[in-house]
Amino acid sequence: MTEPIVTAIVSTYSAERFIRGCLQDLVAQTLFDRMEVLVIDSGSPQGESVICEEFVQKYPQIRLIRTEREPLYAAWNRAIPLARGKYLTNANTDDRHRADFMEILVAALENQPEAALVYSEQLVSHTENESYAECARRGARVRRWPAYTPADLLLRCITGSQPMWRKSLHAELGVFNTDYHIAADYEMWLRFASKYALLRVSGPLGVLYDSPNTISGANSRLVLNREVLAIQQECLRQTPWRTLPKVRKLLAAEWFGRGYQHIEHDRNVRAAQPFIRAAVGLDPTNLRFLKTYALRCLAGIQ
C-alpha cells in the first residue's frame, strides 16, 4: 500500500450498533485507495472488534488496535503517532459521511496550504445509523456552521464533529488535552487558530447524529459548558484572543446565554451561577447581567 494522504481515526466504546455503518461509509469514500483507517477499540465490552476484523481481513488500509479502557481524547492521542496520513480526521462511530467527504476536504487543504483545518456543514439526524443518502432524500435540516473568523471560533466551536486537519501541527502545538472530557477538540482547534487560519467548505458533507446521549449531547450540556467556559477564560489571557475587538462583551453575552439556559431550561440556578458571574465580570455595566445575578443567583428569586 502506498503512503495514505489521510488517516481517519475511529475511537469506539460500547458502539457495536454503529461501527459497521461507520466503516462502510469510510470504505465507500471516493478517496479510499489513498486512505488509512485506525480503529482504537478502547476496551469495549461489546463486539466492535469482531465486526472490525471482518473489514481488516478485506481491506489492508484498516488497522484495529485494542486497548484497555481509555477516554476519547486519550484514544485520539494514541492514534496520532501511529497515523501515516498527511491529514487526520476523526470518524465518530455515530456520524455518517458523504461518499466524497474525504476527497473534498483533502483537496481544500491541498489547495490552501495556509489553512490548518477544514470543516463543512452537516445534515442533522435524530435516527441511529441514518445514512447521508437517507438524510438527503428526506430533506434533513442542515447545520450551517459559519465561515471561520477568530471571533466566531472563540465564541463557540464552529467546526462541527467532522473536521480534517494537518497532522504536522501536533508536533508544533501538542496533542489533545485529556484534562477535558468533552471539549478537548475545541481547545485544540483554538491552539491551531492562534497561529493559522481555519477553512470552511460550503454545503453539507456529513451527518451529525443529534442525540441527548452522545458525548456532547443535551445530557452532557453542563459538563460541556463548564469545560468551554474554562477554555475561553484561558484564551482571554492569551494573544491573539484577548486583543480581538469587542471580544469581552461578545463572550459575556455568550456566557450569560449559557447560564440563563440552565436557569430557564434546567431550573438549576446553582449550575447557572458561574456563567452569569463570569458574564458580569467581563461586562460589569450590563444591567441585565447584574439584575439576573442579584435576583436569580444570589437572592434565589424564580
C-alpha positions, 0 to 999 in steps of 0.5 A, a space after each residue: 500500500 502506498 503512503 495514505 494522504 489521510 488517516 481517519 481515526 475511529 475511537 469506539 466504546 460500547 458502539 457495536 450498533 454503529 461501527 459497521 455503518 461507520 466503516 462502510 461509509 469510510 470504505 465507500 469514500 471516493 478517496 479510499 485507495 489513498 486512505 488509512 483507517 485506525 480503529 482504537 477499540 478502547 476496551 469495549 465490552 461489546 463486539 466492535 472488534 469482531 465486526 472490525 476484523 471482518 473489514 481488516 481481513 478485506 481491506 489492508 488500509 484498516 488497522 484495529 488496535 485494542 486497548 484497555 479502557 481509555 477516554 476519547 481524547 486519550 484514544 485520539 492521542 494514541 492514534 496520532 503517532 501511529 497515523 501515516 496520513 498527511 491529514 487526520 480526521 476523526 470518524 465518530 462511530 455515530 456520524 455518517 459521511 458523504 461518499 466524497 467527504 474525504 476527497 473534498 476536504 483533502 483537496 481544500 487543504 491541498 489547495 490552501 496550504 495556509 489553512 490548518 483545518 477544514 470543516 463543512 456543514 452537516 445534515 442533522 439526524 435524530 435516527 441511529 445509523 441514518 445514512 447521508 443518502 437517507 438524510 438527503 432524500 428526506 430533506 434533513 435540516 442542515 447545520 450551517 456552521 459559519 465561515 471561520 473568523 477568530 471571533 466566531 471560533 472563540 465564541 463557540 466551536 464552529 467546526 462541527 464533529 467532522 473536521 480534517 486537519 494537518 497532522 504536522 501541527 501536533 508536533 508544533 502545538 501538542 496533542 489533545 488535552 485529556 484534562 477535558 472530557 468533552 471539549 478537548 477538540 475545541 481547545 485544540 482547534 483554538 491552539 491551531 487558530 492562534 497561529 493559522 487560519 481555519 477553512 470552511 467548505 460550503 454545503 453539507 458533507 456529513 451527518 451529525 447524529 443529534 442525540 441527548 446521549 452522545 458525548 456532547 449531547 443535551 445530557 452532557 450540556 453542563 459538563 460541556 459548558 463548564 469545560 468551554 467556559 474554562 477554555 475561553 477564560 484561558 484564551 482571554 489571557 492569551 494573544 491573539 484572543 484577548 486583543 480581538 475587538 469587542 471580544 469581552 462583551 461578545 463572550 459575556 453575552 455568550 456566557 450569560 446565554 449559557 447560564 440563563 439556559 440552565 436557569 430557564 431550561 434546567 431550573 438549576 440556578 446553582 449550575 447557572 451561577 458561574 456563567 452569569 458571574 463570569 458574564 458580569 465580570 467581563 461586562 460589569 455595566 450590563 444591567 441585565 447581567 447584574 439584575 439576573 445575578 442579584 435576583 436569580 443567583 444570589 437572592 434565589 428569586 424564580 
